[in-house]
Amino acid sequence: MIRAAVPEDLPALHDLAVAFYAEDGFTTPAQTLKANLARLIAAPGVRVAVSESEGGGGGEGRLVAFGITTTTFGLEQGLYAELEDLFVVPEARRRGEAERLIEDSRRWAAAQGCTALEIVIAPNGADVSHLFAYYGRRGFRDEGRRILSHPL
């Protein structure tokens, strides 16, 4: 089941975020992730969606995936959204969780009046060609843009 995260989800959501960042090689400290997640859950113009496991066996209601979508306004596109983070625990992959979170993000962004939904793929030194193919099959287009970052 996909739903909006609530403050009570923070401990489990934090565990997922730490696992996600470790898997992808990001070095953001766990405390920073926790503080940022708390702000995102409460922020307007942000959708923190979570997926709960279904079925019995004691795993019912356990968070197995999340997606974070934010909005921004720019001169070129007006209001648009970015699916900033998408993670599914390894044991729940290939069951449609990511697909459902992408669709949730798309519906939420459209309901906000966004003109586009974007996603940034960060390779972190790894081959991510499969991600370009995965998102391409779901309607995302590679427009050849690059994001440059200046730490502040």
Secondary structure as GFF3:
##gff-version 3
##sequence-region A 1 152
A	DSSP	beta_strand	2	4	.	.	.	ID=ss1
A	DSSP	three_ten_helix	7	9	.	.	.	ID=ss2
A	DSSP	alpha_helix	10	24	.	.	.	ID=ss3
A	DSSP	alpha_helix	30	42	.	.	.	ID=ss4
A	DSSP	beta_strand	46	52	.	.	.	ID=ss5
A	DSSP	beta_strand	63	74	.	.	.	ID=ss6
A	DSSP	beta_strand	78	88	.	.	.	ID=ss7
A	DSSP	three_ten_helix	90	92	.	.	.	ID=ss8
A	DSSP	alpha_helix	97	111	.	.	.	ID=ss9
A	DSSP	beta_strand	117	119	.	.	.	ID=ss10
A	DSSP	alpha_helix	129	136	.	.	.	ID=ss11
###
